[in-house]
Amino acid sequence: MNRDDLLYDLTLAMLRLTSWEEQDLDGPVLRAWKGYDWNTIDRLVDDGLVAANPRAKSAYLTDEGGARAEEVVRLLERALEDDSGGESQDPASASDAALPQGRGIKVFKFRVELRLWPDHPCWREILVPASGTFIDLHQAIQGAFLWWDYHLMHFDIAVRGGVVQVVYEDEIREREDFAVVGEVLPEMRAAETLPLSDIFPRCRTAVYEYDYGGGWEHDVTFVEVIRDYRGELPVCTAGEGDAPPEDVGGPGGFKKFLRAIADPDDPEHEFLQGWGWGQFFEPFSLDAVNRRMRAWRTGELLEEWDKRHAY
């Protein structure tokens, strides 16, 4: 088997192992983040094993793809058993990502609080797969607040007395290419490939900054591990406070926006109400957040954006 074919089968297996079950119009489907090699994902789509909206962050396995993935996973499990001398793995010590069908998966719970002003708390508790990467956590935060993933972001993590920055892989290359002679760059890791389990729960806090112009800083706190989760992922389990719409102008702009939409006599009341609708601003409710996260993940939110902004 050549390396491309090996990558093909391993990607299909990882999509299955990190998938979760959702109810679709035609019944249950297996959905997974498609944060793997793009050419391989395209090949799986062309072969009818995976279905994906090009603009969506996730994909789902077709019936044929799910069956093929299960076969690959079984082959890998047998290969690992043979490599360990023919002894079957103890289920309690086996990788949580390869749990038998019918069991839940291990997930991480995080509390993410947006730094605003004292009388406007704005936080969310979210669950993400423990097998995911920092790009999965980034996407879950985007969906849980009112962000559209338009701008750069990074995580700052205190590690070994220093700070590690987790950024987009392309940004690492760009910073290195344009670094001034003698400039000392921070230690950087790629969000697309850094596993959450490499950092958490050993480290329990991080700072997530999104939109360097707006300066939106979020305190990320690791809460707990849930070892047998069987529901939808990612998901928001608790929260408080209205989140700012994208491009509102930082915390000061958000405060002005809230004052204007609450006061019918404000000269900008009508304009900002309409603008907020176009930005999908809505008061906080757990149902609304999870509806948004689901639509953001599947690409439906982008389709709705196109409708609202069609001219």
Buried (B, 14 or more C-beta within 10 A) or exposed (E): EEEEEEBBBBBBBBBBBBBBBBEEEEEEBBBBBBBBBEEBBEBBBEBEBBBBBEEBBBBBBBEEBBEBBBBBBEEBBEEBEEEEEEEEEEEEEBEBBBBEEEEBBBBBBBBBBBEBEEEBEBBBBBBBBBBBBBBBBBBBBBBBBBBBBEBEBBBBBEBEEEBBBBBBBEBBEEBEEEEEEEEEEEEBBBBBEBEBBEBBEEBEBBBBBBBEEBEBBBBBBBBEBBEEBEEBBBBBBEBEBBBBBBBBBBBEBBBBBBEBBEEEEBEBBEEBBEBBEEBBBBEBEBEEBBBBBBBBBBBBBBEEBEEEEEE
